[in-house]
Amino acid sequence: QIDMTDILVEKLLDGTIDAVMAPLPDMPNDCFESIPMFEQELFLVVYNEHPLAENRYVTADDLKGEKFIMINKKTDLYMQTESFFKNNNIIPEITFKVDECNSMAAFVGAKLSIAIIPKIPSLDNYKVTAIPFKGKILKRTIHLVWDSRKTRTPALNSFLNYYKNIAKLDNSRLRG
């Protein structure tokens, strides 16, 4: 099983790439610097014929007794999902564990279980429905991450300066 974030982090650490846009990797923080880029909403993803597929929204109560496909334990998506289950007193029956969201969507499309994942563009390739959660939105943060032990390239510095200026503009608009 291949975890793309792990592959990207390896390339980041060996200097093949300058930065990674991903959830924060599960590694010692002293290796990395990061800035949050955006939040990604999480959805309940069910196969199109599932009884919940017609729902406009789902609640935690809707998930009790369901079988789930989970992402591996090293990811922030696993931690977010696990936290959601614990906070809502749900003990999920896990049928499969996979390494990335496309695999989760493929298993859901094959009617093997349901999953909680972001609404990734490739969901359209599977026979699945993404349903938002009612009330408190589930989400995860995607960061730009770089190796703090290496000198930043001019391209990365240029992007970071650009992004900081955009962030300042957005913040001033929110206040004004």
C-alpha positions as a printed NumPy array, in Angstrom:
array([[  0.   ,   0.   ,   0.   ],
       [  1.29 ,   3.416,  -0.977],
       [  0.672,   6.618,   0.978],
       [  1.193,   9.601,  -1.331],
       [  1.821,  11.996,   1.556],
       [  4.649,   9.734,   2.781],
       [  6.167,   9.662,  -0.714],
       [  5.966,  13.446,  -0.98 ],
       [  7.503,  13.902,   2.472],
       [ 10.387,  11.587,   1.487],
       [ 10.969,  13.719,  -1.624],
       [ 10.803,  16.832,   0.524],
       [ 13.379,  15.466,   2.964],
       [ 15.773,  14.311,   0.222],
       [ 15.551,  17.709,  -1.515],
       [ 13.84 ,  16.461,  -4.684],
       [ 10.981,  18.927,  -4.127],
       [ 10.826,  22.261,  -2.296],
       [  7.431,  22.002,  -0.614],
       [  4.385,  19.788,  -0.191],
       [  0.754,  20.817,  -0.004],
       [ -0.838,  18.24 ,   2.283],
       [ -2.174,  17.629,   5.763],
       [  0.636,  17.993,   8.293],
       [  2.774,  14.859,   8.149],
       [  3.051,  12.628,  11.191],
       [  6.721,  13.396,  11.771],
       [  8.785,  15.371,  14.277],
       [  7.85 ,  19.056,  14.033],
       [ 11.465,  20.225,  14.227],
       [ 11.998,  19.049,  10.629],
       [  9.228,  21.146,   9.125],
       [  7.847,  24.615,   8.809],
       [  4.349,  25.068,   7.502],
       [  1.57 ,  27.516,   6.867],
       [ -2.111,  26.602,   6.649],
       [ -3.438,  27.074,   3.11 ],
       [ -7.093,  26.038,   3.264],
       [ -9.607,  23.823,   5.007],
       [-11.093,  20.785,   3.357],
       [-14.604,  19.778,   4.392],
       [-15.17 ,  16.105,   5.144],
       [-18.252,  14.267,   3.911],
       [-19.912,  10.941,   4.471],
       [-19.421,   9.052,   1.218],
       [-21.859,   6.244,   0.453],
       [-22.541,   4.136,  -2.629],
       [-25.408,   5.511,  -4.696],
       [-27.894,   2.83 ,  -3.639],
       [-27.165,   3.147,   0.083],
       [-30.216,   4.127,   2.212],
       [-28.482,   7.375,   3.272],
       [-27.685,   8.418,  -0.324],
       [-30.922,  10.402,  -0.624],
       [-30.284,  12.404,   2.56 ],
       [-29.495,  16.08 ,   2.16 ],
       [-27.44 ,  15.961,   5.398],
       [-26.351,  13.289,   7.853],
       [-25.895,  13.341,  11.612],
       [-23.766,  11.22 ,  13.904],
       [-26.873,   9.222,  14.815],
       [-27.291,   8.243,  11.155],
       [-23.916,   6.491,  11.291],
       [-24.51 ,   4.22 ,  14.254],
       [-24.444,   0.587,  13.201],
       [-22.777,   1.319,   9.847],
       [-19.64 ,  -0.401,   8.547],
       [-16.712,   1.828,   7.6  ],
       [-13.657,   1.948,   5.417],
       [-10.927,   3.832,   7.272],
       [ -7.679,   5.425,   6.227],
       [ -4.502,   4.187,   7.912],
       [ -3.683,   5.388,  11.421],
       [ -0.772,   7.66 ,  10.487],
       [ -2.931,  10.321,   8.848],
       [ -4.742,  13.396,  10.059],
       [ -7.876,  12.091,   8.318],
       [ -7.792,   9.054,  10.587],
       [ -7.375,  11.273,  13.65 ],
       [-10.246,  13.546,  12.556],
       [-12.539,  10.583,  11.911],
       [-11.551,   8.818,  15.12 ],
       [-12.191,  12.013,  17.097],
       [-15.608,  12.389,  15.463],
       [-16.508,   8.807,  16.421],
       [-15.338,   9.238,  20.025],
       [-17.108,  12.586,  20.455],
       [-20.341,  11.035,  19.231],
       [-20.07 ,   7.723,  21.11 ],
       [-19.812,   5.707,  17.913],
       [-17.852,   2.471,  17.892],
       [-17.35 ,   1.906,  14.166],
       [-17.175,  -1.524,  12.637],
       [-14.179,  -1.206,  10.338],
       [-14.245,  -3.491,   7.325],
       [-11.148,  -2.209,   5.497],
       [ -8.171,   0.073,   6.125],
       [ -6.553,   1.751,   3.133],
       [ -3.787,   4.293,   2.487],
       [ -5.504,   7.015,   0.489],
       [ -8.839,   8.609,  -0.356],
       [ -9.155,   7.216,  -3.886],
       [ -8.966,   3.68 ,  -2.51 ],
       [-11.635,   4.555,   0.04 ],
       [-13.897,   5.904,  -2.713],
       [-13.327,   2.805,  -4.872],
       [-14.256,   0.492,  -1.983],
       [-17.372,   2.563,  -1.261],
       [-18.317,   2.496,  -4.965],
       [-17.973,  -1.292,  -4.866],
       [-20.582,  -1.289,  -2.049],
       [-18.145,  -2.665,   0.514],
       [-18.83 ,  -0.034,   3.228],
       [-19.065,   3.735,   3.689],
       [-16.367,   6.303,   4.527],
       [-15.684,   9.811,   5.78 ],
       [-13.409,  11.633,   3.329],
       [-12.951,  15.004,   1.649],
       [-14.885,  15.67 ,  -1.532],
       [-11.98 ,  14.954,  -3.853],
       [-12.343,  15.615,  -7.604],
       [-12.052,  11.916,  -8.466],
       [-15.259,  11.071,  -6.547],
       [-17.092,  11.678,  -9.818],
       [-15.366,   8.556, -11.196],
       [-17.032,   6.296,  -8.645],
       [-20.691,   5.443,  -8.095],
       [-20.827,   7.321,  -4.803],
       [-22.655,  10.188,  -3.134],
       [-20.959,  12.708,  -0.817],
       [-23.272,  13.913,   1.953],
       [-22.402,  16.852,   4.234],
       [-22.777,  16.649,   7.993],
       [-25.556,  18.643,   9.607],
       [-24.524,  21.227,  12.18 ],
       [-20.821,  21.303,  12.974],
       [-18.81 ,  20.857,   9.791],
       [-16.077,  18.221,   9.822],
       [-12.888,  19.489,   8.221],
       [ -9.157,  19.143,   8.   ],
       [ -6.488,  21.731,   7.262],
       [ -4.18 ,  21.471,   4.28 ],
       [ -0.749,  23.074,   4.811],
       [  2.165,  24.098,   2.683],
       [  5.068,  22.223,   4.309],
       [  8.802,  22.586,   3.738],
       [ 11.966,  21.235,   5.351],
       [ 13.14 ,  23.838,   7.876],
       [ 16.673,  22.409,   7.874],
       [ 17.277,  23.306,   4.227],
       [ 17.772,  26.71 ,   2.617],
       [ 14.561,  27.752,   0.897],
       [ 14.763,  28.091,  -2.869],
       [ 14.037,  31.452,  -4.493],
       [ 10.8  ,  30.019,  -5.924],
       [  9.57 ,  28.939,  -2.493],
       [ 10.548,  32.291,  -0.951],
       [  8.721,  34.116,  -3.721],
       [  5.576,  32.04 ,  -3.201],
       [  5.673,  32.495,   0.59 ],
       [  6.026,  36.275,   0.227],
       [  3.151,  36.33 ,  -2.264],
       [  0.977,  34.203,   0.013],
       [  1.734,  36.338,   3.095],
       [  0.7  ,  39.476,   1.158],
       [ -2.542,  37.814,   0.039],
       [ -3.232,  36.701,   3.618],
       [ -2.67 ,  40.283,   4.857],
       [ -5.137,  41.574,   2.26 ],
       [ -7.744,  38.993,   3.25 ],
       [ -7.321,  39.79 ,   6.951],
       [ -7.621,  43.554,   6.366],
       [-10.811,  42.987,   4.357],
       [-12.273,  40.944,   7.193],
       [-11.572,  43.737,   9.714],
       [-12.678,  46.604,   7.479]])
